[in-house]
């Protein structure tokens, strides 16, 4: 998939694939990005098996 996905569509896809409500899927997505942002802002790198590696970089 190489396209932009609106938040509500991502939540709907997650809900359908995981057999959870759209509200639960939205909460999961928000929490995931909050935790990711927190880790990166504290200078940590983040590796998630099957998804990728993330680290904060500063453009010069």
Buried (B, 14 or more C-beta within 10 A) or exposed (E): EEEEEEEEEEBBEBBEEEEBEEEBBBEBBEEEEEEBEEBBEEEEEBEEEEEEEBEEEEEE
